Amino acid sequence: MGRALTTTVLAVIAAALVACDLLTPDYHGINLTGAGWGRDFRLSDADGRERTLADWRGKYVMVFFGYAYCPEVCPAALIRAAEVRNGFGADKEKIQVVTITLDPERDSPADVRNYALAFDPSFVGLWGSPERIKDVAKEFRVYYQKVPAGKSYTIDHTALTYVFDPEGRLRLAVGHQQTTQQIIADLRRLMDPGA
């Protein structure tokens, strides 16, 4: 009886360990593969050209929602995005970073472009009417709200960067808790799932 019980307990522990291994996340970020939202956007660049995810088909696209007057979160996210892109060396051209303003009333299209370019010359800043931004934010499940700050305001907002694969499918969301190296590892895993 003791040996049978020991064998059963060991079998249960082994099964639990296997299950834990199967439940271990594949990525440091949030795996959004198969999500039925965050499918696309239709916004304008500073030249007035309408842009969608299809414009970067064949690239890994990192999309961040922020605003040009953002004091901390946005610059940190875009600095990290530049570090991630540069971490790929010669392969950095496979990665496109797009930032979408959540403050179209204060950010002009030129402000958004210049803000994006301040972090990397390849970054693209997109703008839309307040109604269009609201629709895109809803599609991406991005929370944002103006918060009074003296005579001005800031914007509380979701601080995730969404990652799309070269076919334009939403795959990951990475947040502030992920390091540059973790995001690079996640992108490498997307690029080579067998690795």
C-alpha positions in Angstrom: 0.0 0.0 0.0 2.8 2.4 0.8 4.6 1.7 -2.4 1.4 2.2 -4.5 0.6 5.5 -2.6 4.2 6.7 -3.2 4.0 5.8 -6.9 0.6 7.6 -7.2 1.9 10.7 -5.4 5.0 10.8 -7.7 2.8 10.4 -10.8 0.6 13.3 -9.6 3.7 15.4 -9.0 5.2 14.5 -12.3 1.9 15.3 -14.1 1.8 18.7 -12.2 5.3 19.5 -13.3 4.5 18.7 -16.9 1.4 20.8 -16.7 3.3 23.7 -15.2 5.8 23.4 -18.0 3.0 23.5 -20.6 1.5 26.6 -18.9 4.8 28.4 -18.9 4.4 31.5 -21.1 6.2 31.4 -24.4 6.9 35.1 -24.2 7.9 37.7 -21.6 5.1 39.9 -23.0 1.5 39.0 -23.3 0.8 36.5 -26.1 -2.2 38.0 -28.1 -2.0 35.5 -31.0 -5.6 35.0 -32.2 -7.0 38.0 -30.5 -10.1 39.2 -32.3 -9.3 42.9 -31.8 -6.4 45.2 -32.6 -6.7 44.3 -36.3 -5.8 47.5 -38.0 -6.0 51.3 -38.0 -6.5 54.0 -40.7 -4.7 57.1 -39.6 -2.7 59.9 -41.3 1.0 60.7 -41.2 2.3 64.3 -41.2 2.2 64.4 -45.0 -1.6 63.7 -44.9 -1.1 60.2 -46.3 -3.5 57.6 -44.9 -1.6 54.7 -43.3 -2.7 51.2 -42.3 -0.8 48.1 -41.1 -0.7 46.9 -44.7 1.9 49.7 -45.4 4.4 47.7 -43.4 3.5 44.2 -44.6 6.6 42.0 -44.4 7.9 43.7 -41.2 7.4 43.3 -37.5 5.4 46.3 -36.5 5.5 47.7 -32.9 2.6 50.1 -32.3 2.6 52.4 -29.3 -0.2 54.8 -28.2 1.0 58.0 -26.5 1.3 61.7 -27.1 4.0 64.3 -27.7 3.7 66.0 -24.3 3.9 62.8 -22.4 6.3 63.3 -19.5 7.6 59.8 -18.7 5.9 56.7 -20.0 6.0 57.6 -23.7 9.6 58.6 -23.9 10.7 55.5 -22.0 8.6 53.2 -24.3 10.0 54.8 -27.4 13.6 54.8 -26.1 13.2 51.1 -25.4 11.7 50.5 -28.9 14.7 52.2 -30.5 17.0 50.0 -28.3 15.1 46.9 -29.4 15.3 47.9 -33.1 19.0 48.7 -32.8 19.5 45.4 -31.0 18.8 43.6 -34.2 21.8 45.1 -36.0 21.6 44.6 -39.7 18.1 43.0 -39.3 16.7 46.2 -37.7 15.0 47.0 -41.0 12.7 44.1 -40.3 11.1 46.2 -37.5 8.9 49.2 -37.9 7.9 51.3 -34.9 4.7 53.3 -35.2 3.4 55.7 -32.5 -0.2 56.9 -32.5 -1.2 60.1 -30.7 -3.9 59.9 -28.1 -4.0 63.8 -27.9 -5.0 64.9 -31.4 -6.3 68.2 -30.0 -2.9 69.3 -28.8 -0.5 67.2 -31.0 -0.4 68.4 -34.6 0.5 65.9 -37.3 3.9 67.5 -37.5 4.3 67.3 -33.7 3.6 63.6 -33.8 6.1 63.1 -36.7 8.8 65.1 -35.0 8.2 63.4 -31.7 8.6 59.9 -33.3 11.7 60.9 -35.3 13.4 62.3 -32.2 13.8 58.6 -31.0 14.7 57.0 -34.3 14.7 58.3 -38.0 12.7 55.3 -39.0 9.8 55.8 -36.6 6.5 56.9 -37.9 4.0 59.1 -36.0 0.3 58.9 -36.9 -2.5 61.3 -36.2 -6.3 61.3 -36.6 -9.3 63.3 -35.6 -10.5 62.9 -32.0 -13.3 60.7 -33.2 -10.9 58.5 -35.3 -8.4 58.2 -32.5 -11.3 57.2 -30.2 -12.3 54.4 -32.6 -8.8 53.2 -33.1 -8.2 53.2 -29.3 -11.4 51.2 -28.8 -10.3 48.7 -31.5 -7.0 48.2 -29.6 -8.6 48.3 -26.2 -6.5 51.3 -25.2 -7.7 53.2 -22.2 -7.0 57.0 -22.2 -8.3 60.0 -20.3 -7.4 63.6 -19.8 -6.2 64.5 -16.3 -6.1 68.1 -15.3 -2.6 69.3 -14.3 -2.5 73.0 -13.4 -3.5 75.1 -16.4 -2.9 72.1 -18.7 -3.5 68.4 -18.6 -1.8 65.0 -19.0 -3.3 61.9 -20.3 -3.5 58.6 -18.4 -3.3 55.8 -20.9 -2.6 52.2 -21.5 1.2 51.8 -21.7 1.5 48.7 -23.9 3.4 48.3 -27.2 1.5 46.0 -29.6 3.6 43.8 -31.8 2.4 42.6 -35.2 4.0 39.9 -37.4 4.8 40.4 -41.1 1.4 39.2 -42.1 -0.2 42.0 -40.0 -1.5 39.7 -37.2 -1.4 41.0 -33.6 0.9 38.7 -31.7 2.2 40.4 -28.5 1.8 43.2 -26.1 4.8 44.4 -24.1 4.7 46.7 -21.2 7.1 48.7 -19.0 8.0 45.6 -17.0 9.7 44.1 -20.0 13.4 44.9 -20.5 14.9 45.7 -23.9 16.6 42.2 -23.9 13.3 40.5 -23.0 11.5 42.2 -25.9 14.4 41.3 -28.3 14.0 37.7 -27.1 10.3 37.8 -27.8 10.7 39.2 -31.3 13.4 36.6 -32.0 11.0 33.9 -30.9 8.4 35.4 -33.3 10.9 35.5 -36.1 12.0 31.9 -35.5 9.4 29.9 -33.5 11.5 26.8 -33.7 14.4 28.4 -31.8 
